[in-house]
Amino acid sequence: MARSLRVRVADIIEAIDEISDATRTYGSMAETWLFRRAIERGLEIISEASRYIPSDIKARNPEIDWLGMANFGNVSRHGYDAVTWDLILITVRDELSPLRQFLIDLSDADLDRPPEKRP
């Protein structure tokens, strides 16, 4: 069964919350391989789930780098050597909070729509 848009948005919010909590709470662990990979995996979940948000909903907030977000998963898998910890920290610090707020503010009517797979 296909995952609904509501579930995909919830997946993004959960990933943002876990990433934010982890980077705030476990800052000294940030240099460990396992910690960094866990944060990257959270960003990959956000990347993939964001591809299903309908384009007209995305258009309401053009300040969010929707294409960059969607592309992160491919870059982290296929160009993993280009994904630096500094880039990840900048993304966590600057990009996730506005995305989370935008998604929290979506209406039930928005969330009850079918998801849309976009590149």
MODELLER restraints for C-alpha pairs under 7 A, 6 or more apart:
rsr = mdl.restraints
at = mdl.atoms
rsr.add(forms.Gaussian(group=physical.xy_distance, feature=features.Distance(at['CA:4:A'], at['CA:114:A']), mean=6.36, stdev=0.5))
rsr.add(forms.Gaussian(group=physical.xy_distance, feature=features.Distance(at['CA:4:A'], at['CA:115:A']), mean=6.14, stdev=0.5))
rsr.add(forms.Gaussian(group=physical.xy_distance, feature=features.Distance(at['CA:5:A'], at['CA:53:A']), mean=6.85, stdev=0.5))
rsr.add(forms.Gaussian(group=physical.xy_distance, feature=features.Distance(at['CA:5:A'], at['CA:111:A']), mean=5.68, stdev=0.5))
rsr.add(forms.Gaussian(group=physical.xy_distance, feature=features.Distance(at['CA:5:A'], at['CA:112:A']), mean=6.83, stdev=0.5))
rsr.add(forms.Gaussian(group=physical.xy_distance, feature=features.Distance(at['CA:5:A'], at['CA:113:A']), mean=6.64, stdev=0.5))
rsr.add(forms.Gaussian(group=physical.xy_distance, feature=features.Distance(at['CA:5:A'], at['CA:114:A']), mean=5.99, stdev=0.5))
rsr.add(forms.Gaussian(group=physical.xy_distance, feature=features.Distance(at['CA:5:A'], at['CA:115:A']), mean=4.76, stdev=0.5))
rsr.add(forms.Gaussian(group=physical.xy_distance, feature=features.Distance(at['CA:6:A'], at['CA:111:A']), mean=4.82, stdev=0.5))
rsr.add(forms.Gaussian(group=physical.xy_distance, feature=features.Distance(at['CA:6:A'], at['CA:112:A']), mean=6.53, stdev=0.5))
rsr.add(forms.Gaussian(group=physical.xy_distance, feature=features.Distance(at['CA:8:A'], at['CA:49:A']), mean=5.41, stdev=0.5))
rsr.add(forms.Gaussian(group=physical.xy_distance, feature=features.Distance(at['CA:9:A'], at['CA:103:A']), mean=6.76, stdev=0.5))
rsr.add(forms.Gaussian(group=physical.xy_distance, feature=features.Distance(at['CA:12:A'], at['CA:45:A']), mean=6.89, stdev=0.5))
rsr.add(forms.Gaussian(group=physical.xy_distance, feature=features.Distance(at['CA:12:A'], at['CA:46:A']), mean=4.93, stdev=0.5))
rsr.add(forms.Gaussian(group=physical.xy_distance, feature=features.Distance(at['CA:12:A'], at['CA:49:A']), mean=6.58, stdev=0.5))
rsr.add(forms.Gaussian(group=physical.xy_distance, feature=features.Distance(at['CA:13:A'], at['CA:100:A']), mean=5.88, stdev=0.5))
rsr.add(forms.Gaussian(group=physical.xy_distance, feature=features.Distance(at['CA:15:A'], at['CA:42:A']), mean=5.28, stdev=0.5))
rsr.add(forms.Gaussian(group=physical.xy_distance, feature=features.Distance(at['CA:15:A'], at['CA:46:A']), mean=6.73, stdev=0.5))
rsr.add(forms.Gaussian(group=physical.xy_distance, feature=features.Distance(at['CA:16:A'], at['CA:96:A']), mean=6.29, stdev=0.5))
rsr.add(forms.Gaussian(group=physical.xy_distance, feature=features.Distance(at['CA:19:A'], at['CA:39:A']), mean=5.98, stdev=0.5))
rsr.add(forms.Gaussian(group=physical.xy_distance, feature=features.Distance(at['CA:19:A'], at['CA:42:A']), mean=6.68, stdev=0.5))
rsr.add(forms.Gaussian(group=physical.xy_distance, feature=features.Distance(at['CA:29:A'], at['CA:35:A']), mean=6.54, stdev=0.5))
rsr.add(forms.Gaussian(group=physical.xy_distance, feature=features.Distance(at['CA:30:A'], at['CA:36:A']), mean=6.17, stdev=0.5))
rsr.add(forms.Gaussian(group=physical.xy_distance, feature=features.Distance(at['CA:44:A'], at['CA:72:A']), mean=6.76, stdev=0.5))
rsr.add(forms.Gaussian(group=physical.xy_distance, feature=features.Distance(at['CA:44:A'], at['CA:73:A']), mean=4.84, stdev=0.5))
rsr.add(forms.Gaussian(group=physical.xy_distance, feature=features.Distance(at['CA:47:A'], at['CA:69:A']), mean=5.21, stdev=0.5))
rsr.add(forms.Gaussian(group=physical.xy_distance, feature=features.Distance(at['CA:47:A'], at['CA:70:A']), mean=4.59, stdev=0.5))
rsr.add(forms.Gaussian(group=physical.xy_distance, feature=features.Distance(at['CA:47:A'], at['CA:71:A']), mean=6.95, stdev=0.5))
rsr.add(forms.Gaussian(group=physical.xy_distance, feature=features.Distance(at['CA:47:A'], at['CA:72:A']), mean=6.03, stdev=0.5))
rsr.add(forms.Gaussian(group=physical.xy_distance, feature=features.Distance(at['CA:47:A'], at['CA:73:A']), mean=5.58, stdev=0.5))
rsr.add(forms.Gaussian(group=physical.xy_distance, feature=features.Distance(at['CA:48:A'], at['CA:70:A']), mean=6.29, stdev=0.5))
rsr.add(forms.Gaussian(group=physical.xy_distance, feature=features.Distance(at['CA:48:A'], at['CA:73:A']), mean=6.73, stdev=0.5))
rsr.add(forms.Gaussian(group=physical.xy_distance, feature=features.Distance(at['CA:50:A'], at['CA:70:A']), mean=6.27, stdev=0.5))
rsr.add(forms.Gaussian(group=physical.xy_distance, feature=features.Distance(at['CA:51:A'], at['CA:70:A']), mean=5.89, stdev=0.5))
rsr.add(forms.Gaussian(group=physical.xy_distance, feature=features.Distance(at['CA:51:A'], at['CA:117:A']), mean=5.43, stdev=0.5))
rsr.add(forms.Gaussian(group=physical.xy_distance, feature=features.Distance(at['CA:51:A'], at['CA:118:A']), mean=5.13, stdev=0.5))
rsr.add(forms.Gaussian(group=physical.xy_distance, feature=features.Distance(at['CA:51:A'], at['CA:119:A']), mean=6.32, stdev=0.5))
rsr.add(forms.Gaussian(group=physical.xy_distance, feature=features.Distance(at['CA:52:A'], at['CA:115:A']), mean=5.01, stdev=0.5))
rsr.add(forms.Gaussian(group=physical.xy_distance, feature=features.Distance(at['CA:52:A'], at['CA:116:A']), mean=4.43, stdev=0.5))
rsr.add(forms.Gaussian(group=physical.xy_distance, feature=features.Distance(at['CA:52:A'], at['CA:117:A']), mean=4.40, stdev=0.5))
rsr.add(forms.Gaussian(group=physical.xy_distance, feature=features.Distance(at['CA:52:A'], at['CA:118:A']), mean=6.27, stdev=0.5))
rsr.add(forms.Gaussian(group=physical.xy_distance, feature=features.Distance(at['CA:53:A'], at['CA:115:A']), mean=5.90, stdev=0.5))
rsr.add(forms.Gaussian(group=physical.xy_distance, feature=features.Distance(at['CA:53:A'], at['CA:116:A']), mean=5.82, stdev=0.5))
rsr.add(forms.Gaussian(group=physical.xy_distance, feature=features.Distance(at['CA:54:A'], at['CA:115:A']), mean=6.34, stdev=0.5))
rsr.add(forms.Gaussian(group=physical.xy_distance, feature=features.Distance(at['CA:54:A'], at['CA:116:A']), mean=5.12, stdev=0.5))
rsr.add(forms.Gaussian(group=physical.xy_distance, feature=features.Distance(at['CA:64:A'], at['CA:99:A']), mean=6.81, stdev=0.5))
rsr.add(forms.Gaussian(group=physical.xy_distance, feature=features.Distance(at['CA:70:A'], at['CA:119:A']), mean=6.98, stdev=0.5))
rsr.add(forms.Gaussian(group=physical.xy_distance, feature=features.Distance(at['CA:76:A'], at['CA:83:A']), mean=6.22, stdev=0.5))
